[in-house]
Amino acid sequence: MANLRTLFESYRFLNATAAPAGVHGGASANGIVRHCVNPFSRFYSTNDGSESFDFDMSNEESKRRLLNRLVYMSKQRGFRELDLVLGSWVEDHIGCLDDEGIRALIAVLNLENPDLWKWLTSQEQPPESIHSNPVFNMVRSKMEYNLDNYASQSTQVTPGQPWVTVRGWEDFKKRHDNPIVEHQLLVQSLEECKFSRDSTAVTGTHARIIKLGYETCPSLTSLLVTSYISFNHHNFACQLLNEVPYWKFKLVTCNSIITSLMKMGDVDIAKKVFGRMPKRDIITWNSMIGGFVRNARFDEAFRLFKKMLNLNMEPDKFTFSSIITSCGRVGALDQAKWVHGLLTEKRIEINFILSSALIDMYSKCGRIETAKSIFEKVKHDDVSVWNAMINGLAMHGLAMDAIATFSKMEEENTLPDSITFVGILTACSHCGLTQQGREYFNLMRTKYAIEPRIEHYGSMVDLYGRAGLLEEAYEVIKGMPMDPDVVIWRAFLSACRTHKNPSLGEFAVSKISHLDSGDYVLLSNAYCSVSKWDTAENVRHMMRQKGVNKSKGKSWIEFGGFIHQFKSGDKSHHETDSIYKILEGLIGRVKEEGFKSVTELVLMDISEEEKEGNLNYHSEKLALAYGILKSSPGSEIRVSKNLRTCIDCHSWMKLVSKVLKRVIIVRDRIRFHRIEDGVCTCGDYW
């Protein structure tokens, strides 16, 4: 890199009116200075010739412009050797720098040697390599540095590059003895701190705010809160919110804080802010409802939505988008119908976002025919509408319908995206269409130039794994251009358990860096499936040693506008006696029809009778019994479960549907099962 000091050292004795004659700037740094014509008129230009200025060094304004431009262009061009541009002339005239020049100067200093910045912000004696640096000594002496000044002056030029004013804070106050200007500087500092990679800039500015007596200023405190949140310093943000009267914040600021807290998962703190706000607008309500949905607190989303309506606050399309999503996640059909009716009543315009949300909601609530009906009525002008329908069909195991929808999409010249192919591959996986799945996977690249992502490779592993093609599944994993994630290894492990291959299951477990309870259970199940009880018990012992608890299965059913939840062997429901009485009767009736429990799934080497007892009171059976207790004969029963339903419960429900002549719809973690007259839509393939 060329040495600009060559240029500036020629002006070592330069003052406002004199300079050595005949000096020409032969040196150049990244084209920042091309040449100097004479000692009193310097020609400055950029590489591309787009900017050129004549500077008369006898003129103070020209000197100021020259120095600011040189320093600023040095920063802009990434010029790192700041000491090269800071010769004696620059040092003598550093007072010419304006705020922009100061920021640029410090930014370049930080780029050149981060250690210089580190020691500038320290009261300790720097090492000799730093202490001997002329730039370091010059800047430090000009700053008259102390930690309080650093706290007051920290901000940034560009994201991640903090700066300080070379003139101290007291000097700034002498020139701008105006509290408004002082406040503006603090606001500017905090605004820029949010884009910094160094959280010390925020804490430094916070210290200055306290020293100057602005700690209760709503505009500054709100900026501090959002800045701390952006750095994941939740404890500082929460402490501020506990200590200051944040109900005096501007409405837009409170909305921003709620949104930030919800994104970070600090739901309870967001609720506290919301509760103390004297005024709320539709954005406030949407931020809270959307935040509840984002954090899977669906009951609270429903309650707040109803409270919003009771207060005569009109919901908009964003409100409905969130609450529709919540209905789908829970599978609450009655709530879904009510929300859809309200959407129609309020005459909210149905755009592609709401169309997609409605299709997805009814699909997840087990009403795929209703989802199809909505799809046929709405505009298909966005790929998200097609994706919602294809994924809904896949969820219900209707692979051929999903493929037909994809073909129609092509006919209407709507380009599929990566989500479309996730849906198609999932549909093929749920129905064992390995050849078609392989063809669609190849079609992504050959026809649509879509590079497969990790979720597409995961779908292929799942496709082959479900079909028992474990070697093919492993080949897909080995051929991935990226490292397989834990989801892919778990899909492979699940296939090993289903197809009784514990050795490959052990290999999959070795690839999962942080095992959770499900991984141990899958491996233990794999050993149990081949009657390796001792090995299975060793896995369970390992779980106990590591303090890993098995994930609790839970099922729920909607009745009377409420969600009734059950766990295995649960006796907490207020109608427990009636539920167990119904269940015992059902167990007896299906036995008469020839049902035999699938006892190989019980992870203990105990008697068949004991195993059967463990299976009888699974959560989905309790939920189904409650549904039968509360519903009228012949009506449809819908049960949801957080885990994959087990083979025993699936077989048991098929016989219950046949005995009672009822339609039973079970939504588990994987898909929907529509069971009627002893037959399930999954074809016993899930």
N, C-alpha and C positions, 0 to 999 in steps of 0.2 A: 504494500500500500504506500502510495506517495506520501511525503511528509509535508504537511501544511506549515509545520513550524519553520521550514525553510523560508516561507513567505513572511511569516509574522516576526521572526527573529530579525529580519532586515529592518523592522520598524521598532527595534528595541527601545530606542530613545525618542520615538515618535510622541509628540504631544498634540494638542489641538491644532497647531498651526505649522508644524515642521516635520520633515521626514527626509531621509537620505535620498538624494536625487538619483534618478536613472535606474531605480530598481524595477526589474520586471519579474513577474511571477512565473517562473518556468515550471514550478511544481503544481501538481493537480491531485486532488483526492476525489475519486469517483466522479470527476467532472464538475465538482462543486465550484471550484475556481478555475477558469480556463487560463486567463493571463491578466497582467496588470500593465497598463499603458504607461503611466508615469506615477511618481510618488504622491501626486495630489488629486489625480483623477483615476480611479480604479474601475476597470470594466469587469463586471461580474455577469456570468451567464450560466445557464444550465447546459447539460450535454446536448439536448435537442434544440438548443437555441430559442426555446419558447419564451425565456425571460432574460432580459438584460437591463442593467441599470448603470448609470454613471454616478459615481459617488465623489463628491468634493469633500476631501478630508478636512477642509477648513470650516466646514459647516457641521454643527452639532447634529442636526437632523439627519444628514447624510451618514455620519458616523454611526448613529443609532440604527439606521436602516441597514447599514452594512453588517454590523455585528449581529443584529437579530436575524438577518437573512442567512448569514453564514452558519450560525448555530442551529437555526431551525432546519435549514437544508441538510446539515450534518445529521440531525436526528431523522429526518425524513428519508434520507438515502441509506440509513443504517450505518453511518460512519462511526466507527468505534473508538478511534484514538483521539479522545477529546483533548488530551494534553497537547496534541499537536496544534490545535487552534487557539490555545490559551497561552500565548507568549506574554511578554511584558505589556505590549500594547493592549491586548485584550483585558489583562488584569487591571490596567489603569483606567480602562473605559467600561468596565463591567456595569457601572451604574447606568449605562445607556440601555441596558436590556429592559424590555418591557416584560409583562407577565408571560406572554406567549414564548418569548425568547428564553426566559428563566425556566419554564417548563421543558422546553426543548433541550436546554443545556443539561439539566439534571437527568432527563431521559437518556441522553447520549452517555452521560457519566455512568448511569446504571447499566447501560448496554456494554460499555467498555470493560467495566470490572465491577461486578456486583459487590465484591468485598469493600470497594470504596464506599458504597452506600451503607453497607453494614456498619463500618467503623464511623461514618459520619453520624449515625444514630446511636452511638455508644459513648459513654463518658470514659471508657477505659482507654489506656494508651495502645494505639495500634502497633502492629509489628513493623519492623524496619522497612520492609518492602512497600508497605502502605504509607508509613510516616514520611518516607523520602520522596514520595510522589508530589511534584510541585502543584499539580491540580488539586490534590487532596488538601494540602495545606492552605492554598489560596481560598478555596471554597469554604473550608471550615472556619478560617479567620473572618471571612466576609459574613458568614452566617451568624457569628457570635453564638455558636450552637449550644443549646441545652435541651434537655428532654421536653421541657414545657413548650419550647419553640417548635420542636418536632411535632408535638401533639397538636399545635395550632395550625401548622402549615401543610400537613400531609394531604396530598391529593394525587392526581395522576394526569398524565398527558394522554396516553393511550392505554387500553386495558392491560393491566398487569405491570405498569411502570409508574411508581409513585414519584412525586416531586416535592420539593420544598422551595420557598422563596428565599433567594440569597439574602435579600434584606430581611432582617428579623421582623417579628410580629410588631414589636414596639415601633419600629421605623414605619411599618405599614400604617399603624394607628396615627402616627404624626402626620403622615401625608393624607390619610383618609379618616379623619376624626369624626366618623359617622357610624352610628350603630346599625344603620340600614345596610351600609356597605359591609360592615363586619358580619352581619347576619347572612348577607348574600354569599360571602366567601365561604362560610361554614356550610351553607346549603349546597353550594357548588362542590365543595370538597366531598360531602357525603354522597351526592349524586354520582360522582366519579368513582368513589370508593367501591360502589356496588359492582363495578366492572373490573375491579382489581383482583389480582390473585393473592394479595397479601392482606390478611385480616388486621395486621397491626396498624394499617392506615385508618381503619374504622375506630379501633380502640384509642388511637392517638387523637383523632378528631373528637371523640367522645370526652377525653380528658380536657381538651381545650374548651368544649362546650360547658362543662361543669365549672371550670375556672372562671369563665366569663359570665357565669350566672344565667346561662340559657337552658339549664337542665329541665325546666318545666315548659319550654317553648314547644307547643304542639307540632309545628312544622318540622323542627329539628328532631324531636323525639321520635316522631313517626318515621322519619328517614333513617334514624338510628336503628329502629326495630326492623325495618325491611332490609337494611344493610346487614345486620347480624343474622337474620334469617337466610339471606343469600349466601352467607359463609357457614351455614349450618351451626351457628352458635345459638342454639335454641335457648340455652340457659340464660344467656345475657338478654335475649329478646324477651323472655318470660319475666325476668327480673324487672326489666323496664316497664313492662305492662302492669306488673304488680305495684310499682312505685309511683307511676305518673298518672294523671287524670286523662287517660286516653279517650274518654268520651268527649273530650274537647277537640279531638282530631277532626279534620275535614272528612266528609262522607267518603270521598274518593280514596282517601288514605286508609280509612278503616276497611273499605272493600278490598284494597290491595293487600292489607295485612291478613285479612281472612283468607284470601286466595292463596297467599304464600304459606300460611300455616297449614291449610288443608293439603297443599302439595307436599309438604314435609311430614304429613301424618299427625300433626299436633292438633287433633280434632277438639279436644277438651278446652284448649286455650282459645281456639277459634270460637267455640261456643261462648266462652266467657266474654270475649270482645263483642260478639254479636249481642249478648244479653245486656250489655251496658251502653249500647249505642242509642242515643236519644232519637235518632232519625235513621230510617232505612229506606232504600229504594229497591227496585226490582233486581238490580245487580247484586245487592246485599243478599237477598233471599236466594237468588240463583247460585251465588258463591257457596252459601251454606248447603243447599240441597245437593248441588253438584259435588261438593266436598264430601258429604256423607256417602254418596254413591261411590265416589272414588275410593273411599276407605272402607267400603263394604259394611256400612252402618245403615242398612236399608230401612229398618224400623224407624230410625230417627228421621230419615229422609221423608218417609210417609207422614210421620207426625208433624214435621215442620211444614210440609206442603198443605196439610189440612188446616194448620194454624194460620198459614198465609191466606187461605181462602176465607177463613172465619173473620179475618181482619180486613176483608174486602180489598186485598191486594191482588190485582189482576195478573195471573201468570202469563208469560209469553212463550214463544216457541222454544227458547232455551230451557225454561222451567220444565216444559213438557218433555223435552228431549231427555233430561236427567231422570225425571220420575218414571218415564216409560222404560228407560234402561233398568231402573230399580225393580220394576214389576217383572221384567224378564229375568233378572238375576235370581230373584226369589222364586219365580214360577207361580206368582200369585195371580191366578186367572180372574178371580172376582175383582180384585183391585185393577187389573189390566183393563177389564171391560168398563169399569167405572171411569178410569182415566181417559180411555178412548172416547167414551160418551161426552165427557167434559170438554175434551179437545174439539169435538164437533160442535158442541153447544157454544163454546167461546169463539167459534168461527176463525180459528187459527189457520193461517195459510199452510197447507201441507207442502213443504219443500222436500228435496231429496233426503235431507238429514232425518226429518220426521218419518218419511216413507220407509227408510231403512230401519229406523228404530221400531216402528210398528210391526214390520215384518219379522224382525228379530224377536220382539216381545212375544208375539203370538206363537212363534216357533218354539221358544223356550218355555212357554206355558202349556205346551202340548197340543196347541190348536194349529196344526200345520195347514189344514184346509182353509182356515180363516186367513192365515198368512198368504196362502196362494191367491185367495180372493182379493186381498189388498194389493198384491203384486200386479194382478191383472188390471186393476183400476187406476193405479198411479202411473206417472210418467217414468219412463225408463231412460232418462237422459243423463244419468250418472252411474258409474260403475258400482258405486256403493249399494245401490238398490239391487242390482244383479247379485252382488256378493252376499247380501243379507238372505236372499232367496236360496241361493246355492248352498250356503252354509247351513241354513235351516233344514233343507232337504237332507243334507249329509247327516245332521244331528239325529234325524229320524230314520236313518238307514235307507233312505229312498234314493239309492245311487243312480238308478236309471232315470228318474225324474231330474236329478241334479245334472246328469249328462245331457238330457234333452234341453234343459234350461241354458246350459252352456252353448249348445248348438244354436239355439234361438238368439242368444246374445251375439254370436258370430254373424248370424244372418242380418241382424239389425246394425251391424258395423260398430258395435261397442267394443273397444279394446279391453281385454281382461288385464288385470294387474296381478301382482304376486299373491294378494289375498284370495283372488278368484281361484288360483291353482291350489292354495291350501285347502279350500273347500272341496274342490273336485277330488284331490288326493285323499282327503278324509273320507269322502263318500265311498270311494273305491276300497279304502281300508276297512270300513265297517261292513262291507258286503263281500269281502274276499275277492275283489276284481283285480288280481295282481297284474294281469296282462294290460288291462286298460289303464291302470295306474302308472305302469311303466311308460306307456305311450304318451300319456299327458305330461309326465315328468320330462320326457324328451321334447315334447311340443313347445314347452316353455321357451327353450333356447332356439330351436330350429325355426319356429314360425314367428314368435313374438319377442325374441331377443331379451327375454327375462332371465337373468342369472339366478339359479336356485339359491335361496337363503337357507339358513340353518333349520327353519321350520319346515321347509320342503324336504330336506334330507331326513328330518325327524319323521315326517309323514311316510316316507318310503321305508324307513326302518320299522315303523309301526305296521305298515302294509305287509311287508314280508314276515315280520314277527308273528302277527296274528294268524297268518297262513301256515305257520310252522316252518317257514324257510329261513331258519336261523343263520345258516351260512351266507345266504344272499344278503340278509340284514347286516351281517358283520362286514361283508364286502362293501356295502354302501357306506358304513361308518369309516372303514379304512380309506375309501376313495374321496372322502369329503375334503374340500380345499381349506376348510377351517377346522379348528379343534371342536370335537363333539361336546356339547354341553351336558349338564346333568340330566336334562329332560330326555335326551336321546338314549343315554345309558340306562335310564330307568325304564324306558319303553322296551329296550332290549332285555333288561332284567325281568320285566313282566312277562315277556314272551318265553323266556327260559323257564319261568315258573309254570306257565300254562302248559308248555310242552315238555315238562319234566326233564330239564337239562340243567341240573345244579352246577355242573363243572363250568359251563359257559356263564352261568349266573354268578359264580365266584369271580370270574374274570371281569364281568360288568361291575361288580361291587368294588373291585380293586381300582377301577377307573373313576369312581365317585369320591371326590376329595372330602366332602362333608356329608356323611351319611345321616339321613334322618330316619325316623321310626319306620316309614314305609319301605325303605330299602332293606332294612333288617327283616321285616315281616315277609317281604317277597322272597328273600333268600331262604328264610326259615320255611316258608310254604313249599318252596322247591324241594327242600330236603324231605319234608313231610310227605310230599306227593309220591316219593319213592321209598317211603317208610324208613328213612334214615333219622330215627328219633333222637339218637344221641347227638348227632351233628346239629340237628335243629335246636336241641336244647342248649348246645354250646353257643349258638347264635343268640338265643334268648338271654343266656347268661352274660354274653358280651354287652347286650343292651342294658342289662341291669347295672353292670360295672361302670358303664359310661353314662349312666343316668338318663338313658333315652327311654321315653315313654311312648307306648303305641298310640298313634293318632286315634282319637275316639270317633267311631262312626256315629252319625246322627241323621235322622230322617225327620221330615216335617210334612204337614198336610194343612191346607187352608180350609177353614170352616167358620162361617159366621163373621167374615171380615177379619179374622185373626189367624195367625200362624201358630199351629200346635206342634211343638218339637219333642222328639223322643230320642233316647239313647238306648243301647242294648241293655236289657234287663231293667229299664227305667220304671220306677214306681212313684215318681214325683207328681204325675198328673192328678188333678183333683177327681178324675173319673177312673182312676187306676183299676179299681175292683171290676167295674163293668168292662173295661178294655181287656183285662186278663180272662174274664169269663168268656167273652166273644172269641178270643184267641185260642183258648183251650178247646172250645167247640170246633173251631176250624181245623185245628191240628188233628182232632179225632176223625172228622169227616174226610179229610184228604188221605188219611191212613187207610180208611175203608176203600178208597179208590185206588189203593196200591202205591201210595207215595212212600219212598224210602229216603231218609236224610242222607246227604252227601257228606258223610262223617270224615272223609279223608282230609277235609280242610281244617279240622280242629287240631291246633298245634300242641297236642299232648298225647302221649302213649297211654291212654286210659281206655276204659271199657266203652263199647259202642253206645250203651245207654247213657253214660255220662256225656259222651260227645254229642249225642242227640239233644240232650238237655241244654247244652251250651248254644246250640243252633236255634232252638225254638223261640228265643226271645230277642232276636236281632231287631234293630231299630225299625227297619222297614216293615217287619211283620206287626209290630206294635202300632205303627202309623196306619197300616192297612186295617187293622182291627178297629181302630178309632173311627176311620172313615166308614166302615160298615156299620158301626154303632150309630153314627150320626146321619147317614144318608138313607134315602128311600130305596126300596128294592128296585133293581134294574138300572139305577143311575150309575154314571161313570165315576170312578175313584181315581184321584191323582195323588201320587206320592213322590216326593223328591228326596234324594240322598246325596251327601257330600262326598261319598266314596263310590267306587265301582261296586255294584250289587253282586253278592256272592252267588255261586252256582246253586247252592241249596235254596236260598230265598227265591231265586228266579224260577226254579223248578216247582217250588211250593206254590208260588203265585199263579203259575199256569194252571195248576189243578184247582185252585180256589176259584179262578175265573170260570172254569168249566162247571164246577159244582154249583156256584151261585148264579151262573149265567150273567156275569157282570164284566164290563170292560174295565181293566186296570191299566193305568198309564204310570210307568215308573221312569222318572228322570234321574239318572245317576251321573257320576262325574264324566262319564264317557259319552252317553247318548240317551235317546228315548227308547223305551220298550213299551209298545202297545200290545197288551195281552188280551186276547178274546177267545173264548171257547177252547182254552188250553193251548193256544198257539200264539207265539210272540213274533212281532215284525222283524226282530233281529235274526230270526232263523237259528237261534242258539249260537250265534256267531258274534261275540263282542269281546 
